[in-house]
Amino acid sequence: MTIKIYRVTGMTCGGCVRHVDKAIRATPGVSEVAVDLAQGTATVTGTATFEALSARVSEAGYQLVEQA
């Protein structure tokens, strides 16, 4: 399993954090997630691809950005 940190755009409140967290957790291959509003990041543990995560987060109304 890998741990990846992604930038999340569009989050402005705790409700946004819950929506992003729920979207990521619903992605097959995710075993753990931590969404940080202050940093604008999501730390994801598991085997899910960026494409799968990005699609779920996009459906929730936010954007996931792969960090270098």
N, C-alpha and C positions, 0 to 999 in steps of 0.2 A: 504494500500500500504506500501511496505517496501523500505528501502534504504539500499543498499549493496555496499560495496567497494571491487572490485576485482583487482588483479594484472594482468597486461597485459605484456607478453613478446614478444620481436621481434620488438617493435616500436623504430625507430631511427630518425624520422623527423616529420614535420607537416603533410606531406602527409599520413604517417602511422596513425596519430591521426585521420585524416578525414576518412580513410578507416575503422578504428575500430569504430568510432562514427556512421558512416553510417550502419555498420553491426549490431550494437547493436540496433539502432533506428528501424531497419527493423524487429526486433524480436517482435512478438505479446506479449502484456502485458507490454511493456516498455513505460513509460510516460515521463521520463526525463533521460538524460545521460550527464555526464561531463567526458571527457577523459583528463588526465594530463600526458603529455610526461615526464616532469621532475621527477615526482613521479612514473611513470610507472603504473598508476592506472586508473580504470574506476569506477565512482560512478553512480550506476543505481537505479532509482526509478521506482517501478512498481511491477507487479506480475509475471513477466517472471521467469522461472526456470533457475538454473545454467546450466543445460544440454542444454536447448534451446539457451541460450546466448553463451555458449561455442562452440556449433556447428556453429553458425553464424560467430563468431570471427575466428574460425578455417578455415572456408571457405574463409575468407578474407586474410588468411595467417599468423595469429597471434595466440597466445595461451592465454586463460583466465585461471587464477588460483584463486581458492576459498581461501580466507584468513580466518584464524581461529578466 
